[in-house]
């Protein structure tokens, strides 16, 4: 079964598209443009957000230094430091049935490590995508290929997985943040040192 490809701002009911979906793998990929400068290191993360648009605590920020949510429902598969090779560069696993009932959405974010120091931004990244795969059947349910219109941004919200009337849905966001991961994290209530 082929997956659906969404455009920016579109959404899809995961529950309707794949009624058997219980364990989702969020695959994120990108390729750096060829440059003579520093190597690119993009990092995926997930924010677990309540209905008020905020996290419950810093424990709801899942990234390379905090790989698992407290309840084990979300597991980051680790940091890929180069983005080289085909397929997913980083993966986040979500056990949809185990996500705490007070979590309304899971925000999927990708940021460029040391973007300011290395003078890098998403305008220098190509072929970025976010996809949802059913872990149990290996069926790709939905895919979102990002456009390259975030030239000045160093961090992007790629997508959201959210609850709506008892269903899990996917939204293709593609929103850049010039304030970087720090800006995204604080907007959702993460307290940074």
FIKOLZA-1660 file (N, C-alpha, C; in steps of 0.1 Angstrom, whole numbers, plus 5000, padded with zeros to 4 digits):
% residues 193
   i   px   py   pz ch aa at
   1 5008 4988 5000  A  X  N
   1 5000 5000 5000  A  X CA
   1 5009 5012 5000  A  X  C
   2 5007 5021 4991  A  X  N
   2 5015 5034 4990  A  X CA
   2 5009 5044 5000  A  X  C
   3 5018 5052 5005  A  X  N
   3 5014 5062 5015  A  X CA
   3 5009 5075 5008  A  X  C
   4 5003 5083 5016  A  X  N
   4 4998 5096 5011  A  X CA
   4 5010 5106 5013  A  X  C
   5 5011 5115 5004  A  X  N
   5 5021 5126 5005  A  X CA
   5 5013 5139 5008  A  X  C
   6 5016 5146 5018  A  X  N
   6 5009 5158 5022  A  X CA
   6 5018 5170 5018  A  X  C
   7 5011 5181 5017  A  X  N
   7 5018 5194 5015  A  X CA
   7 5016 5202 5028  A  X  C
   8 5024 5213 5029  A  X  N
   8 5025 5221 5041  A  X CA
   8 5011 5225 5045  A  X  C
   9 5008 5224 5058  A  X  N
   9 4995 5228 5063  A  X CA
   9 4984 5217 5062  A  X  C
  10 4987 5206 5055  A  X  N
  10 4976 5196 5054  A  X CA
  10 4977 5187 5066  A  X  C
  11 4966 5180 5068  A  X  N
  11 4966 5170 5079  A  X CA
  11 4958 5157 5074  A  X  C
  12 4961 5147 5081  A  X  N
  12 4955 5133 5078  A  X CA
  12 4952 5126 5091  A  X  C
  13 4941 5119 5090  A  X  N
  13 4937 5110 5102  A  X CA
  13 4945 5097 5100  A  X  C
  14 4955 5095 5110  A  X  N
  14 4963 5083 5110  A  X CA
  14 4953 5071 5113  A  X  C
  15 4944 5074 5122  A  X  N
  15 4935 5063 5126  A  X CA
  15 4927 5058 5114  A  X  C
  16 4922 5067 5105  A  X  N
  16 4915 5063 5093  A  X CA
  16 4924 5057 5082  A  X  C
  17 4935 5063 5081  A  X  N
  17 4944 5059 5070  A  X CA
  17 4950 5045 5073  A  X  C
  18 4952 5042 5085  A  X  N
  18 4958 5029 5089  A  X CA
  18 4952 5025 5103  A  X  C
  19 4939 5018 5102  A  X  N
  19 4932 5015 5115  A  X CA
  19 4940 5006 5124  A  X  C
  20 4950 4999 5119  A  X  N
  20 4958 4990 5127  A  X CA
  20 4970 4997 5134  A  X  C
  21 4972 5010 5131  A  X  N
  21 4984 5017 5136  A  X CA
  21 4983 5018 5151  A  X  C
  22 4993 5012 5158  A  X  N
  22 4994 5013 5173  A  X CA
  22 5008 5018 5176  A  X  C
  23 5018 5014 5169  A  X  N
  23 5032 5018 5171  A  X CA
  23 5037 5025 5159  A  X  C
  24 5039 5038 5160  A  X  N
  24 5043 5046 5149  A  X CA
  24 5058 5049 5150  A  X  C
  25 5065 5048 5138  A  X  N
  25 5079 5052 5137  A  X CA
  25 5078 5065 5129  A  X  C
  26 5083 5076 5135  A  X  N
  26 5085 5089 5128  A  X CA
  26 5099 5089 5122  A  X  C
  27 5100 5088 5109  A  X  N
  27 5113 5089 5103  A  X CA
  27 5115 5103 5097  A  X  C
  28 5128 5108 5100  A  X  N
  28 5131 5121 5096  A  X CA
  28 5144 5120 5088  A  X  C
  29 5144 5127 5077  A  X  N
  29 5156 5127 5068  A  X CA
  29 5159 5140 5062  A  X  C
  30 5172 5141 5058  A  X  N
  30 5177 5154 5052  A  X CA
  30 5190 5151 5045  A  X  C
  31 5194 5160 5036  A  X  N
  31 5207 5159 5031  A  X CA
  31 5213 5173 5031  A  X  C
  32 5225 5175 5035  A  X  N
  32 5231 5189 5035  A  X CA
  32 5235 5191 5020  A  X  C
  33 5234 5204 5016  A  X  N
  33 5239 5208 5003  A  X CA
  33 5254 5207 5004  A  X  C
  34 5261 5205 4993  A  X  N
  34 5275 5204 4993  A  X CA
  34 5281 5218 4996  A  X  C
  35 5289 5218 5006  A  X  N
  35 5295 5231 5010  A  X CA
  35 5310 5228 5013  A  X  C
  36 5318 5238 5013  A  X  N
  36 5332 5237 5016  A  X CA
  36 5334 5239 5031  A  X  C
  37 5323 5242 5038  A  X  N
  37 5325 5246 5052  A  X CA
  37 5323 5234 5062  A  X  C
  38 5318 5237 5073  A  X  N
  38 5316 5227 5084  A  X CA
  38 5306 5217 5080  A  X  C
  39 5307 5205 5086  A  X  N
  39 5297 5194 5085  A  X CA
  39 5284 5198 5091  A  X  C
  40 5272 5194 5086  A  X  N
  40 5259 5196 5092  A  X CA
  40 5256 5186 5102  A  X  C
  41 5250 5189 5113  A  X  N
  41 5245 5180 5123  A  X CA
  41 5231 5184 5127  A  X  C
  42 5221 5177 5121  A  X  N
  42 5207 5180 5124  A  X CA
  42 5202 5171 5135  A  X  C
  43 5194 5176 5144  A  X  N
  43 5189 5169 5155  A  X CA
  43 5174 5169 5156  A  X  C
  44 5168 5157 5157  A  X  N
  44 5154 5156 5158  A  X CA
  44 5150 5156 5173  A  X  C
  45 5139 5161 5176  A  X  N
  45 5134 5160 5190  A  X CA
  45 5118 5160 5190  A  X  C
  46 5112 5157 5201  A  X  N
  46 5098 5156 5202  A  X CA
  46 5094 5163 5215  A  X  C
  47 5083 5171 5214  A  X  N
  47 5078 5178 5226  A  X CA
  47 5064 5172 5228  A  X  C
  48 5061 5168 5241  A  X  N
  48 5048 5163 5244  A  X CA
  48 5040 5174 5251  A  X  C
  49 5029 5178 5244  A  X  N
  49 5023 5190 5248  A  X CA
  49 5008 5187 5252  A  X  C
  50 5004 5194 5263  A  X  N
  50 4990 5193 5268  A  X CA
  50 4981 5202 5260  A  X  C
  51 4968 5202 5264  A  X  N
  51 4958 5210 5257  A  X CA
  51 4961 5225 5258  A  X  C
  52 4968 5229 5268  A  X  N
  52 4971 5243 5270  A  X CA
  52 4983 5248 5261  A  X  C
  53 4988 5239 5253  A  X  N
  53 5000 5242 5245  A  X CA
  53 5013 5242 5251  A  X  C
  54 5014 5237 5263  A  X  N
  54 5027 5236 5271  A  X CA
  54 5030 5222 5275  A  X  C
  55 5043 5219 5277  A  X  N
  55 5047 5206 5283  A  X CA
  55 5044 5206 5297  A  X  C
  56 5043 5193 5303  A  X  N
  56 5041 5192 5318  A  X CA
  56 5053 5196 5325  A  X  C
  57 5065 5192 5320  A  X  N
  57 5078 5195 5326  A  X CA
  57 5089 5193 5315  A  X  C
  58 5101 5195 5319  A  X  N
  58 5112 5193 5310  A  X CA
  58 5114 5178 5306  A  X  C
  59 5108 5169 5314  A  X  N
  59 5108 5155 5310  A  X CA
  59 5100 5152 5297  A  X  C
  60 5092 5162 5293  A  X  N
  60 5084 5160 5280  A  X CA
  60 5092 5165 5268  A  X  C
  61 5104 5167 5269  A  X  N
  61 5113 5171 5258  A  X CA
  61 5122 5159 5255  A  X  C
  62 5119 5152 5244  A  X  N
  62 5127 5140 5241  A  X CA
  62 5137 5144 5230  A  X  C
  63 5149 5141 5232  A  X  N
  63 5160 5145 5223  A  X CA
  63 5172 5136 5225  A  X  C
  64 5183 5139 5219  A  X  N
  64 5195 5130 5219  A  X CA
  64 5201 5128 5233  A  X  C
  65 5198 5137 5242  A  X  N
  65 5203 5136 5256  A  X CA
  65 5192 5131 5266  A  X  C
  66 5180 5129 5261  A  X  N
  66 5169 5124 5269  A  X CA
  66 5160 5116 5260  A  X  C
  67 5164 5103 5258  A  X  N
  67 5159 5095 5247  A  X CA
  67 5145 5090 5249  A  X  C
  68 5140 5089 5262  A  X  N
  68 5127 5083 5264  A  X CA
  68 5118 5091 5273  A  X  C
  69 5105 5091 5270  A  X  N
  69 5096 5098 5278  A  X CA
  69 5094 5090 5291  A  X  C
  70 5090 5097 5302  A  X  N
  70 5089 5090 5315  A  X CA
  70 5081 5077 5315  A  X  C
  71 5070 5077 5307  A  X  N
  71 5062 5065 5306  A  X CA
  71 5067 5055 5295  A  X  C
  72 5077 5058 5288  A  X  N
  72 5083 5049 5278  A  X CA
  72 5075 5049 5265  A  X  C
  73 5065 5058 5263  A  X  N
  73 5057 5058 5251  A  X CA
  73 5064 5064 5239  A  X  C
  74 5074 5073 5242  A  X  N
  74 5081 5079 5231  A  X CA
  74 5096 5076 5233  A  X  C
  75 5102 5070 5222  A  X  N
  75 5116 5066 5223  A  X CA
  75 5124 5072 5211  A  X  C
  76 5134 5080 5214  A  X  N
  76 5142 5085 5203  A  X CA
  76 5153 5075 5201  A  X  C
  77 5156 5072 5188  A  X  N
  77 5165 5061 5185  A  X CA
  77 5180 5066 5184  A  X  C
  78 5183 5079 5187  A  X  N
  78 5196 5083 5188  A  X CA
  78 5200 5093 5177  A  X  C
  79 5212 5099 5180  A  X  N
  79 5216 5110 5171  A  X CA
  79 5224 5105 5159  A  X  C
  80 5221 5110 5148  A  X  N
  80 5229 5108 5136  A  X CA
  80 5236 5121 5133  A  X  C
  81 5249 5120 5133  A  X  N
  81 5256 5133 5133  A  X CA
  81 5260 5138 5119  A  X  C
  82 5257 5130 5109  A  X  N
  82 5261 5135 5095  A  X CA
  82 5250 5136 5085  A  X  C
  83 5239 5129 5086  A  X  N
  83 5228 5130 5076  A  X CA
  83 5232 5123 5063  A  X  C
  84 5243 5115 5064  A  X  N
  84 5247 5108 5051  A  X CA
  84 5239 5095 5049  A  X  C
  85 5238 5091 5037  A  X  N
  85 5231 5079 5034  A  X CA
  85 5217 5081 5031  A  X  C
  86 5211 5070 5026  A  X  N
  86 5197 5070 5022  A  X CA
  86 5188 5068 5034  A  X  C
  87 5175 5071 5032  A  X  N
  87 5165 5068 5042  A  X CA
  87 5165 5077 5054  A  X  C
  88 5159 5073 5065  A  X  N
  88 5158 5081 5077  A  X CA
  88 5171 5084 5083  A  X  C
  89 5173 5096 5087  A  X  N
  89 5185 5100 5094  A  X CA
  89 5183 5098 5109  A  X  C
  90 5171 5101 5114  A  X  N
  90 5168 5099 5128  A  X CA
  90 5154 5094 5129  A  X  C
  91 5151 5086 5140  A  X  N
  91 5138 5080 5141  A  X CA
  91 5133 5082 5156  A  X  C
  92 5120 5085 5157  A  X  N
  92 5113 5086 5170  A  X CA
  92 5102 5076 5170  A  X  C
  93 5102 5067 5180  A  X  N
  93 5091 5057 5180  A  X CA
  93 5080 5062 5190  A  X  C
  94 5068 5060 5186  A  X  N
  94 5056 5064 5195  A  X CA
  94 5047 5052 5196  A  X  C
  95 5045 5048 5209  A  X  N
  95 5034 5038 5212  A  X CA
  95 5022 5046 5214  A  X  C
  96 5013 5047 5204  A  X  N
  96 5002 5056 5205  A  X CA
  96 4992 5052 5216  A  X  C
  97 4991 5039 5219  A  X  N
  97 4982 5035 5230  A  X CA
  97 4987 5038 5244  A  X  C
  98 5000 5041 5245  A  X  N
  98 5006 5043 5258  A  X CA
  98 5009 5058 5261  A  X  C
  99 5006 5067 5251  A  X  N
  99 5008 5081 5253  A  X CA
  99 4998 5086 5264  A  X  C
 100 5003 5093 5274  A  X  N
 100 4995 5097 5286  A  X CA
 100 4983 5105 5281  A  X  C
 101 4972 5103 5288  A  X  N
 101 4959 5109 5283  A  X CA
 101 4959 5124 5283  A  X  C
 102 4968 5130 5291  A  X  N
 102 4968 5145 5291  A  X CA
 102 4977 5151 5281  A  X  C
 103 4983 5142 5273  A  X  N
 103 4991 5148 5261  A  X CA
 103 4982 5148 5249  A  X  C
 104 4981 5160 5244  A  X  N
 104 4972 5163 5232  A  X CA
 104 4980 5162 5219  A  X  C
 105 4993 5166 5219  A  X  N
 105 5000 5165 5207  A  X CA
 105 5015 5163 5209  A  X  C
 106 5021 5157 5199  A  X  N
 106 5036 5154 5199  A  X CA
 106 5041 5163 5188  A  X  C
 107 5049 5172 5191  A  X  N
 107 5055 5182 5182  A  X CA
 107 5069 5177 5177  A  X  C
 108 5071 5175 5165  A  X  N
 108 5083 5169 5159  A  X CA
 108 5092 5181 5154  A  X  C
 109 5103 5183 5160  A  X  N
 109 5112 5194 5157  A  X CA
 109 5125 5189 5152  A  X  C
 110 5131 5196 5142  A  X  N
 110 5145 5194 5138  A  X CA
 110 5153 5207 5138  A  X  C
 111 5164 5206 5145  A  X  N
 111 5173 5218 5146  A  X CA
 111 5187 5215 5141  A  X  C
 112 5194 5226 5137  A  X  N
 112 5207 5224 5132  A  X CA
 112 5217 5227 5144  A  X  C
 113 5225 5218 5148  A  X  N
 113 5234 5219 5159  A  X CA
 113 5245 5230 5155  A  X  C
 114 5247 5239 5164  A  X  N
 114 5257 5249 5163  A  X CA
 114 5255 5258 5150  A  X  C
 115 5242 5260 5147  A  X  N
 115 5239 5267 5134  A  X CA
 115 5245 5281 5134  A  X  C
 116 5245 5288 5144  A  X  N
 116 5250 5302 5144  A  X CA
 116 5265 5302 5142  A  X  C
 117 5272 5293 5150  A  X  N
 117 5287 5293 5149  A  X CA
 117 5291 5288 5135  A  X  C
 118 5284 5279 5129  A  X  N
 118 5288 5274 5116  A  X CA
 118 5281 5281 5105  A  X  C
 119 5273 5291 5108  A  X  N
 119 5266 5299 5098  A  X CA
 119 5258 5290 5089  A  X  C
 120 5250 5282 5095  A  X  N
 120 5242 5272 5087  A  X CA
 120 5227 5275 5089  A  X  C
 121 5219 5272 5080  A  X  N
 121 5204 5273 5081  A  X CA
 121 5197 5263 5072  A  X  C
 122 5184 5262 5072  A  X  N
 122 5177 5253 5065  A  X CA
 122 5177 5255 5050  A  X  C
 123 5181 5267 5046  A  X  N
 123 5183 5270 5031  A  X CA
 123 5194 5262 5026  A  X  C
 124 5203 5257 5034  A  X  N
 124 5214 5249 5030  A  X CA
 124 5211 5234 5031  A  X  C
 125 5199 5230 5034  A  X  N
 125 5195 5216 5036  A  X CA
 125 5185 5213 5025  A  X  C
 126 5187 5201 5019  A  X  N
 126 5177 5197 5009  A  X CA
 126 5171 5183 5012  A  X  C
 127 5161 5180 5005  A  X  N
 127 5154 5167 5005  A  X CA
 127 5150 5164 5020  A  X  C
 128 5146 5174 5027  A  X  N
 128 5141 5170 5041  A  X CA
 128 5127 5164 5040  A  X  C
 129 5125 5155 5049  A  X  N
 129 5111 5148 5049  A  X CA
 129 5108 5144 5063  A  X  C
 130 5095 5141 5065  A  X  N
 130 5090 5135 5078  A  X CA
 130 5080 5124 5073  A  X  C
 131 5081 5112 5079  A  X  N
 131 5072 5102 5075  A  X CA
 131 5067 5094 5087  A  X  C
 132 5055 5088 5086  A  X  N
 132 5050 5080 5096  A  X CA
 132 5049 5065 5091  A  X  C
 133 5055 5056 5098  A  X  N
 133 5055 5042 5094  A  X CA
 133 5049 5034 5105  A  X  C
 134 5040 5024 5101  A  X  N
 134 5035 5015 5111  A  X CA
 134 5046 5005 5114  A  X  C
 135 5051 5005 5126  A  X  N
 135 5062 4996 5130  A  X CA
 135 5059 4981 5129  A  X  C
 136 5046 4978 5130  A  X  N
 136 5043 4964 5130  A  X CA
 136 5041 4958 5116  A  X  C
 137 5037 4967 5106  A  X  N
 137 5035 4962 5093  A  X CA
 137 5046 4967 5083  A  X  C
 138 5054 4977 5088  A  X  N
 138 5064 4984 5079  A  X CA
 138 5057 4992 5068  A  X  C
 139 5044 4995 5069  A  X  N
 139 5037 5003 5060  A  X CA
 139 5039 5018 5062  A  X  C
 140 5044 5025 5052  A  X  N
 140 5045 5040 5053  A  X CA
 140 5031 5045 5052  A  X  C
 141 5026 5052 5062  A  X  N
 141 5012 5057 5062  A  X CA
 141 5011 5071 5056  A  X  C
 142 5021 5080 5059  A  X  N
 142 5020 5093 5053  A  X CA
 142 5034 5099 5053  A  X  C
 143 5036 5108 5043  A  X  N
 143 5049 5114 5041  A  X CA
 143 5047 5129 5039  A  X  C
 144 5057 5136 5044  A  X  N
 144 5057 5151 5041  A  X CA
 144 5071 5155 5037  A  X  C
 145 5072 5159 5024  A  X  N
 145 5085 5164 5019  A  X CA
 145 5085 5179 5021  A  X  C
 146 5094 5184 5028  A  X  N
 146 5095 5199 5031  A  X CA
 146 5100 5206 5019  A  X  C
 147 5094 5218 5017  A  X  N
 147 5099 5227 5007  A  X CA
 147 5111 5234 5012  A  X  C
 148 5118 5241 5003  A  X  N
 148 5131 5247 5008  A  X CA
 148 5128 5262 5009  A  X  C
 149 5118 5266 5017  A  X  N
 149 5115 5280 5018  A  X CA
 149 5118 5286 5031  A  X  C
 150 5127 5280 5039  A  X  N
 150 5131 5284 5052  A  X CA
 150 5145 5288 5053  A  X  C
 151 5150 5296 5043  A  X  N
 151 5164 5298 5042  A  X CA
 151 5171 5304 5054  A  X  C
 152 5164 5312 5061  A  X  N
 152 5171 5319 5073  A  X CA
 152 5169 5311 5086  A  X  C
 153 5161 5301 5086  A  X  N
 153 5158 5294 5098  A  X CA
 153 5168 5283 5102  A  X  C
 154 5170 5282 5115  A  X  N
 154 5179 5272 5121  A  X CA
 154 5172 5261 5128  A  X  C
 155 5159 5262 5129  A  X  N
 155 5151 5251 5135  A  X CA
 155 5137 5251 5129  A  X  C
 156 5132 5239 5127  A  X  N
 156 5118 5238 5121  A  X CA
 156 5110 5228 5129  A  X  C
 157 5097 5232 5130  A  X  N
 157 5087 5222 5134  A  X CA
 157 5083 5215 5121  A  X  C
 158 5087 5202 5120  A  X  N
 158 5084 5194 5108  A  X CA
 158 5069 5190 5108  A  X  C
 159 5064 5185 5119  A  X  N
 159 5051 5179 5119  A  X CA
 159 5045 5178 5133  A  X  C
 160 5033 5175 5134  A  X  N
 160 5026 5173 5147  A  X CA
 160 5018 5160 5146  A  X  C
 161 5018 5152 5156  A  X  N
 161 5009 5141 5158  A  X CA
 161 5000 5145 5169  A  X  C
 162 4987 5145 5166  A  X  N
 162 4977 5151 5176  A  X CA
 162 4964 5143 5177  A  X  C
 163 4958 5145 5189  A  X  N
 163 4945 5138 5191  A  X CA
 163 4934 5147 5186  A  X  C
 164 4924 5141 5180  A  X  N
 164 4912 5149 5176  A  X CA
 164 4900 5139 5177  A  X  C
 165 4891 5141 5186  A  X  N
 165 4879 5133 5187  A  X CA
 165 4881 5118 5187  A  X  C
 166 4891 5114 5195  A  X  N
 166 4894 5100 5196  A  X CA
 166 4903 5094 5185  A  X  C
 167 4907 5103 5176  A  X  N
 167 4916 5098 5165  A  X CA
 167 4930 5104 5167  A  X  C
 168 4940 5098 5162  A  X  N
 168 4953 5104 5161  A  X CA
 168 4955 5109 5147  A  X  C
 169 4959 5122 5146  A  X  N
 169 4961 5128 5133  A  X CA
 169 4975 5133 5131  A  X  C
 170 4979 5135 5118  A  X  N
 170 4992 5140 5115  A  X CA
 170 4990 5153 5108  A  X  C
 171 4998 5163 5111  A  X  N
 171 4997 5176 5105  A  X CA
 171 5011 5179 5099  A  X  C
 172 5012 5183 5086  A  X  N
 172 5024 5187 5080  A  X CA
 172 5026 5202 5083  A  X  C
 173 5036 5205 5092  A  X  N
 173 5037 5219 5097  A  X CA
 173 5047 5227 5088  A  X  C
 174 5059 5223 5088  A  X  N
 174 5069 5231 5081  A  X CA
 174 5072 5245 5085  A  X  C
 175 5071 5248 5098  A  X  N
 175 5073 5261 5103  A  X CA
 175 5087 5263 5108  A  X  C
 176 5094 5273 5102  A  X  N
 176 5107 5276 5107  A  X CA
 176 5107 5285 5119  A  X  C
 177 5119 5284 5126  A  X  N
 177 5121 5293 5138  A  X CA
 177 5134 5299 5137  A  X  C
 178 5135 5312 5135  A  X  N
 178 5148 5319 5135  A  X CA
 178 5154 5319 5148  A  X  C
 179 5146 5317 5159  A  X  N
 179 5152 5317 5173  A  X CA
 179 5158 5304 5177  A  X  C
 180 5158 5294 5167  A  X  N
 180 5164 5281 5170  A  X CA
 180 5156 5272 5179  A  X  C
 181 5163 5262 5183  A  X  N
 181 5156 5252 5192  A  X CA
 181 5153 5259 5206  A  X  C
 182 5161 5268 5210  A  X  N
 182 5158 5275 5222  A  X CA
 182 5145 5282 5222  A  X  C
 183 5142 5289 5210  A  X  N
 183 5129 5295 5209  A  X CA
 183 5117 5286 5209  A  X  C
 184 5119 5275 5202  A  X  N
 184 5108 5265 5201  A  X CA
 184 5105 5259 5215  A  X  C
 185 5116 5255 5222  A  X  N
 185 5115 5249 5235  A  X CA
 185 5108 5258 5245  A  X  C
 186 5113 5270 5245  A  X  N
 186 5107 5280 5255  A  X CA
 186 5092 5283 5252  A  X  C
 187 5089 5284 5239  A  X  N
 187 5075 5286 5235  A  X CA
 187 5066 5275 5240  A  X  C
 188 5071 5263 5241  A  X  N
 188 5062 5252 5246  A  X CA
 188 5064 5250 5261  A  X  C
 189 5071 5258 5268  A  X  N
 189 5072 5258 5283  A  X CA
 189 5084 5250 5288  A  X  C
 190 5094 5247 5280  A  X  N
 190 5106 5241 5286  A  X CA
 190 5114 5252 5293  A  X  C
 191 5119 5249 5305  A  X  N
 191 5127 5258 5312  A  X CA
 191 5141 5255 5310  A  X  C
 192 5148 5264 5303  A  X  N
 192 5163 5262 5300  A  X CA
 192 5171 5270 5310  A  X  C
 193 5183 5264 5312  A  X  N
 193 5193 5271 5321  A  X CA
 193 5198 5284 5315  A  X  C
% end
